């Protein structure tokens, strides 16, 4: 697909539960899932081995606010945001999730956040991701990032193996 190899959501609010989104390709953004102006609840989902030539190998968000609970984002690949790429006025919440084994050629092997609203990561694991900057997590020009009670380990990058944060208004990092 051009946008959203597995699922493409444009101005919609689906509830996605108990599914596996795997082995999909997008020519541009969102190898697994593409969100544009969409708000979704994603629960008990595996997003594995998807590819995008642009942004968001696993998930791409533009002006969207997904809530991810008990989601595994693994082995996805993209130019930026191997696991997830988010931009625009997006608020994203990760709860009890695993982001592992994702690769980005440039930024955010696991997660790449740009010009975002609020990003909350709680009780989650970000591990074994690879990028040039922000192997596990990259954030730039965002309002706020809150990472609590989570594990960030074994990520690889030239700058910020675990985290690379720049030009962000507020960051709270506790109990890692």
N, C-alpha and C positions, 0 to 999 in steps of 0.2 A: 504494500500500500504506500501511497505518497505520505500520508499522515495517519498515524495510529495503525500499526501493523496488526495488532490483535483486536483492540477496541478503540473507536473514535467517538468522543463525546463533544458535541458542539452545542452550547447553551442548553444543558440538560443536567439533571441531578440523579443519576442512577445509584442504586444500592447494589454493590458488587460483593457477594459473599460465597465462600466455599467453592472457589474455582481456581484453576491453574491456567495462567496465560503464558504460553511457552513457545519458543522457536518461531517467533514472528519477526518480520523485517519491515521497517519504514524507510522510504527513500529520503525523507527529510527528518521529521521529529516523531517521537513516541513509538519506539519499536514495539513495546507491549501495549501501552495505553496512551492516548492523546486526549488531553482535556483543554478545551477553549471555553472560557466563561461558564464553567461547570463546577458544581459542588457535589461531591460524592462521599458516601460512606463505603469504605473498603474494609472488609473484615474476613479473616481466615482465608487469605488469598496468597498464592505463590506466583510470583512474576519472575520467570527464569529463562535465561538464554535467548533474549531478544536483542535486536540490533537496530540502531538508527544512524544514518550517516551524519546527521546534524546533532540535535540535542535530545537527551532523554532516551537512553537505550531501553530502560524498563518503563519509565513514566515521564511524560512531558506535561507540564502545567503552565498555562498562560491565563492570567486573571481568573484563576480557579482555586478553590479551597477544599481539597480532599482531606478527609480524616481517615488515617490508616491505623487499624488495630489488628495486631497479630498477623502482620503481613511480612512475607519473606521476599526480598528483592535480591536476586542472586544471578551472577554470571551474565550480566547484560553489558552491552558495549555501545559507546557513542563518542562523538567528538567532545562534547561536554556533558556532564551528568550521566555517567555510565549507568547508574541505578535510577536516578531521578534528576530532572532539570526543571526548575521552576522560575518563572519570571512574572513581571507585572504585579498587580495588586493581589497576590495570592497569600493566603494564610494556610499553612500546612501543619498537621499534627500527626506525629508518629507515636504510637503507644504499643509497647510489647512487640516490637518489630525487629527484624534482622535484615541488615543491608550488608551483603558480603560477596566478595569475589567479582565485583563489577570493575570495568575499566573505561577510562576516558582518555582520549588522546591528549586533551588540553587540561581542563579543570574539572574537579569534583568527580573522582572515580566512583564514590558511593552516592554522594548528593552534591548538586550544584545549585545554589540559590542566588538569584540575581534580581535586584530591584523589587524585592519581595516585601510583604507585610510582616507577619509574625510566623516564625517557624518554631515549633515546640517538638522536642524529642525527649521522651520519657520511657524509662525501663526498656531500653532498646540496645542493640548491639550493632556497631559499625566496625567491620573487620575485613582484612584481606582485600581491600580495594586499592586500585592503582590509578594515578594521574600525574601530570607534570606539577600541578598545584592542587593542594587539598586532596590527598589520596582518599581520605575518608569523607571529609566534608569541606566544601568551599562555599564561602558566602561573600558577596560584594554588593555594596550599595543597597543594603536591606535595612528595614526598620529595626527588627529585634530577632534574636535567636536565643532560645532557652533550651539548654541541654541538661537534663537531670537524671540521676540514678541510672546511668547508661555506661556501657563499655565501649571504648574506642581503642582498638588494638590492631597491630600487624598491618597497618595501611602503609603504602609506599608513595612517595612523591619527592621531587627535587626541592619543593618548598611546602612545608606543612604536611608531613606524612599523615598525621591524624586529622588536624584542623588547619585551615588557612582562612582567616577572617580579615577582611579589609573594608574600610569605609562603611561601617555598620553603626547604627545609633546606639543600640544596647545589646550586650551579650551577657547572659547569665550561664555559667557553667558550674554545676555543683554535683558532688557525690559521684565522680567518675571512677 
